Structure formats: structure tokens, C-alpha cells
Amino acid sequence: MSTTNASRKLLAIPGPIECTDEVMRAIAQPTKSHMDPSFVATFKEAIHMTRKVLYTTSALPFILAGSGTLGWDQVACNLIEQGEAVLVLNTGYFGDGFADCLRAYGAIVDVLRAPAAGEIVAASSLEEAIRKRKYKAVVVTHVDTSTGVLSDIKTFSSIVRRVSPDTLVVLDGVCSVASEDIKFDEWDLDIVVSASQKGLGAPPGLSILVASQRAIKAFENRKTPVAAYYCSWQRWIPIMRAYDAGKAAYFATPAVNMIYALHASLKQITATEDTMRARLLAHRRAGERIRAVARQLGYKEVPKEGSAANGMTALYVPTGFAPSDVMPRFADSGVVIAGGIHKDIKDKYIRIGHMGTSVVDNERGDIEKIEVALKASVAAKQDLVATEEA
Ligand SMILES: Cc1ncc(COP(=O)(O)O)c(C=O)c1O
């Protein structure tokens, strides 16, 4: 099986991530009809387990063939009408992307930008902004994958509910679902956008979006038709409700094998309440461990004190190094990491993913492998400098 092939490099980018053998076996099974009763039962369970991961009982999951970006389009085309205002809290590259997508469908977008890369948006700025203007939605990137900054969505949501109760709270959880704590019902969220290839532990290929009943109502109360076809909820709500109830329905062919893969991963994630709790703890410990080693080697964290995500780490390379020095050393150690994508700091930092089975299954030794690669990443140049000086 691919996960135990010694010559293969460890995938340690912030998504896609390593998948378990069970997930890979699920995707490799013969494709079934999307009307087949056994597929219908699998899809139903996947929908129910998606609710479990987000601690919601009443929200409606949409599991569509596509990537995380399709969730942005779903929000923009279904919930925002031409000329309605949306506030985007921006902590990096993916906040820019969500804002662009909203504008593409005619939204008026106001942006509250973190003062610098690695910083968060202050809760007081959010409160001030929503007191000044009525917004249809407030959009927050939970973990901006470009900076590794974790936003405090619980606090942000409580502010929106207090100040502007019918404004929709939209969370981009592409890099946080199943690796960070999200309590959909308790925190009164309206939308969580995600994808299969990060904390949810399946290969890329599924857009996963969860919508509150408040959001569904906002969609149903639209005054204008949806200016999109594939991602219109007019088509998808009946389909998702049918599979949720264990009945087959057709609008566009579901990604059958991807849904088998997601189902296999969700089964592992949601096995018990304890496994869910232990999973979040494992992500936190892995992040702390990697960052402690990195600090000793001269790396510096991009997120400011206390705002680092648990499922990924963004690190400024040590003085005297460039990402192009250290990244090949990681590859030599059998570990694939990612370079920078935030425009202000692009050539100064690297990103390491530590999500899913890599942090949960200690027997794999993935975190140790990342630690060894981190050490080798600076040792090689230090050796070189020492030789040149000798
Ligand atoms: C926070 C965040 N939002 C959205 C996306 C877009 O997801 P996708 O690349 O699956 O379309 C990503 C991708 O990494 C992301 O990290």
C-alpha cells in the first residue's frame, strides 16, 4: 500500500495530506452507481458524520465534486445578492481569494485586514465595523494557510450575534475542519466551507460545505434568481436532503469513489467522542513539538504569539538562509513541505502541514521524520559554512 512505500516522500504540506490505508482502499473499490442502495447508505452516513465533526445536529452538509474554492462560489452565488455588503476579515492570501470571489458575483466587499502578515484582526475592529454598516455576511478565514494564523471564530461569532444578529457568519474552514476545534451549533455559525484534502483526511476532490437553517432560510428568501448553474442550491438542496434521508436523487453525478474515501476517513475521525477529542489534542501537540524544534534551530514563527494554528506551521527561515536553501534539504530527507504564498513575505518562509493520520498514528513516525528533516535543513548549510571557513 502506498502509505508504507519506503521510497515515497512524506507529504507534509498544509494539504493535501497523507491518507490512511483504509481511505486509499475505499477509493480503489469498483465504482458503483450513484443510485446503488449501498452507495446511498454510504453517502447518508458521510453526511451524518460530517455533522458530527462540526458538532451540529441541524445544519445541512453539501458534499459536491470540486475543491474548497467551490465553497466560496456557493456562498457568493447563493447567499449574496447583487449590491449586498459583505465584511471579510483578512489574515492572508485566502482572505483575498474569498473577497475576489464575492466581488465576482456582485457583492460589495469591505475588508478588515490584519495589520501585517502573521497578525490577527482585532475583535474590536470587527465590532466597530458591524456597528457602522449592515452586512449580509461576515467572512472569516479560520486558518489562513498562507500565514498559519488561527482566528478566534468563537469570539467573532458572538460579537456578530450580539451586534447584528441576522448577519450570516461564514467560516472558511478549508484548513481547519477536523484539525481545529469548531462547535457549529454552540458558536451559532451559519456556514463552514471545507474540502476533503486537509484535516478531513481524504484526497482532493470534494467541496464540503455545511449550512445552518438560518443560511438556508436566507437562500430561500432571495429576491433574485441565482446567477450560477452547477453550484446553485436550488438544485443541490433537494439532492442533499434526499441522500441525508437515505434516498437517491440526481442533479449532477456525485464523485462516488471520493465519497467512499471521505466516508472511510470520517469513520476513523468520528469513531467516538474520545477519538474526536484526542484527534484535536494530537494536532496541538504535533504543532507545539515541531515549533519547539524549529525555534531551537533558529526558525521563527510567522503567527504572532498565541495565534498559531494546530494543523500547520509557517516558519521564517533562520538568518542567512533562504527557503530555496532549506526546501531541497527537506526533500533529501524524504519530506515534502511547501514554500511561502503570502505576497509580503513570500521569499522568507516555509510551511509545514501536520494534519490527519500523520499526527494521529504515532506508529507512522511522521512527526519524527519532520523533526529530522527540520534539523537536516539547517545542518547541511552550517556544515558547508564550517568547511568553507576551515
Ligand atoms: C483556507 C483556505 N481556503 C480555501 C482554499 C482553497 O481550497 P482548494 O485549493 O481546495 O480549492 C484553501 C486551499 O488551500 C485554503 O487553505
PDBQT file of the ligand as one rigid body, heavy atoms in Angstrom, charges set to zero:
ROOT
HETATM    1  C1  LIG A 401      -8.047  28.497   3.893  1.00  0.00    +0.000 C 
HETATM    2  C2  LIG A 401      -8.237  28.009   2.501  1.00  0.00    +0.000 A 
HETATM    3  N1  LIG A 401      -9.328  28.382   1.841  1.00  0.00    +0.000 NA
HETATM    4  C3  LIG A 401      -9.579  27.972   0.594  1.00  0.00    +0.000 A 
HETATM    5  C4  LIG A 401      -8.694  27.147  -0.055  1.00  0.00    +0.000 A 
HETATM    6  C5  LIG A 401      -8.992  26.708  -1.446  1.00  0.00    +0.000 C 
HETATM    7  O1  LIG A 401      -9.193  25.324  -1.457  1.00  0.00    +0.000 OA
HETATM    8  P1  LIG A 401      -8.904  24.471  -2.772  1.00  0.00    +0.000 P 
HETATM    9  O2  LIG A 401      -7.462  24.635  -3.109  1.00  0.00    +0.000 OA
HETATM   10  O3  LIG A 401      -9.260  23.069  -2.343  1.00  0.00    +0.000 OA
HETATM   11  O4  LIG A 401      -9.790  24.981  -3.844  1.00  0.00    +0.000 OA
HETATM   12  C6  LIG A 401      -7.537  26.724   0.586  1.00  0.00    +0.000 A 
HETATM   13  C7  LIG A 401      -6.556  25.861  -0.074  1.00  0.00    +0.000 C 
HETATM   14  O5  LIG A 401      -5.514  25.547   0.418  1.00  0.00    +0.000 OA
HETATM   15  C8  LIG A 401      -7.310  27.169   1.898  1.00  0.00    +0.000 A 
HETATM   16  O6  LIG A 401      -6.233  26.784   2.570  1.00  0.00    +0.000 OA
ENDROOT
TORSDOF 0
